[in-house]
Amino acid sequence: MLVVGSKCADIALFKHTYGLTNREAEVLGLIAEQPTLEAVGHTLGISREAVRFHLKSIFLKTNTHRQSELVGLLSRFGKRMQSRC
């Protein structure tokens, strides 16, 4: 589970809903927590460019265009799922 704005979001369900790969779900889970793409890459042991690649794919699958939009979508998704946590 990931906490976004004190709300519980089930990354596995978000992953299933939007058809994310395992790595995309990992990147997504860290985007809301880490201050930079470099930090996300360091945590996952991948390059900043690899993080950007996965992030672009997540943007396409979720019809978002910026990290702030993506985090907002995840937060709204979490609010809908809050009663299940």
C-alpha positions in Angstrom: 0.0 0.0 0.0 1.1 3.6 -0.7 0.0 6.6 1.3 -0.6 9.7 -0.7 -1.9 12.7 1.1 -2.9 10.5 4.1 -5.0 8.4 1.8 -4.5 4.7 1.1 -4.0 3.8 -2.6 -3.7 0.2 -3.7 -0.9 0.3 -6.3 -1.7 -3.2 -7.4 -5.3 -2.2 -8.3 -4.1 1.0 -9.9 -1.6 -1.1 -11.9 -4.4 -3.5 -13.0 -6.8 -0.6 -13.9 -4.3 1.2 -16.1 -2.3 -1.8 -17.4 1.0 -0.8 -15.9 4.0 -3.2 -15.9 5.6 -4.2 -12.6 8.4 -1.7 -13.1 6.0 1.1 -14.0 4.1 0.4 -10.8 7.4 0.6 -8.8 8.2 3.9 -10.4 4.7 5.2 -9.8 5.0 4.2 -6.1 8.2 6.1 -5.7 7.3 9.2 -7.8 5.0 10.4 -5.0 7.6 9.8 -2.3 11.0 10.7 -3.9 12.0 14.3 -4.6 13.7 13.7 -8.0 13.8 11.2 -10.9 17.5 10.6 -9.9 16.3 9.6 -6.4 13.7 7.2 -7.9 16.4 5.7 -10.2 18.9 5.3 -7.3 16.3 3.5 -5.2 15.4 1.1 -8.1 19.0 0.8 -9.3 18.2 2.2 -12.7 19.3 5.4 -14.6 17.4 8.6 -14.6 16.7 8.0 -18.3 15.2 4.6 -17.6 12.9 6.3 -15.0 11.9 8.9 -17.6 11.1 6.1 -20.1 8.8 4.4 -17.6 7.3 7.7 -16.6 6.4 8.5 -20.2 4.8 5.1 -20.6 2.8 5.7 -17.4 1.7 9.1 -18.7 0.4 7.5 -21.9 -1.5 4.7 -20.1 -3.1 7.1 -17.6 -3.7 10.0 -20.0 -1.7 12.4 -17.9 1.1 14.8 -19.0 2.9 15.9 -15.8 4.1 14.2 -12.6 1.7 16.5 -10.6 -1.3 15.3 -12.7 -0.2 11.7 -12.1 0.1 12.1 -8.4 -3.2 13.8 -8.3 -4.8 10.9 -10.3 -3.3 8.4 -7.8 -4.5 10.5 -4.9 -8.1 10.6 -6.3 -7.9 6.9 -7.0 -6.8 6.4 -3.4 -9.8 8.4 -2.1 -12.2 6.1 -4.0 -10.4 3.1 -2.6 -10.1 4.4 1.0 -13.0 2.4 2.3 -11.3 -0.8 1.2 -8.1 -0.2 3.2 
